[in-house]
Amino acid sequence: MKFFIDTADIAEIRDLASTGLVDGVTTKFLDVVKEICSVIPGPVSAEVTALDHATMLAQGRKLAKIASNVVVKVPLTPDGLKTCKALRDEGTRVNVTLCFSAAQAILAAKAGASYISPFIGRLDDVGNEGMTLIADIVQIYDAYPEFETEVLVASIRHPMHVVDAAKLGADVATIPPAILRHMYNHPLTDKGLAAFLADWAKTGQSIL
């Protein structure tokens, strides 16, 4: 599973990129997209702000010129999907965002989306099971090899969202920095390390 960081904070991006665990970035802020693209060699999603096809297409073309690793993000609307198809025909990668149903995900794949972004946390918030949507999309995409769209799990609220999405076969998780850092943590790791260091200190030895 690839990890994309969901932030425009360049300091956060630089810090997490140094771990080697970050594969890409999703962001909405034009003024930092170019700098982010220089820090992260992987895909950087930059979102259009228009609602009509003509303006979305113009914005998408402008965003795509910022750097070769920009992925243009468009909303899952009729005009968004029309824009997706047009940009893909021009060779630009597209992330179709704000997906809340498997039916929408099918349309995005048929439009040639590089990524589909189902928002699982927002579904959980309204009493639906976000992971059920991920399972449905993965199953459908796997049944049709001609669909090349990757499942990018968005609106992640806690580490188990990442784990569950990975178990279901999702391709990407876009993760807030705090949650990625939280994934390192486990009390037994801390306890085991403390015990090891205490035992090592008793030997009086030094590696260096």
Buried (B, 14 or more C-beta within 10 A) or exposed (E): BBBBBBBBBBEBBBBBBEEEBBBBBBBBEBEBBEBBBEBBBBBBBBBBEBEEBEBBBBBBBBBBEBBEBBBBBBBBBEBBBBBBBBBBEEEBBBBBBBBBBBEBBBBBBBBBBBBBBBBBBBBBEEEBEBBEBBBBBBEBBEEEEEBEBBBBBBBBBEBEBBEBBEEBBBBBBBBBBEBBBEBEEEEEEEEEEEEEEEEEEEEEEEEE
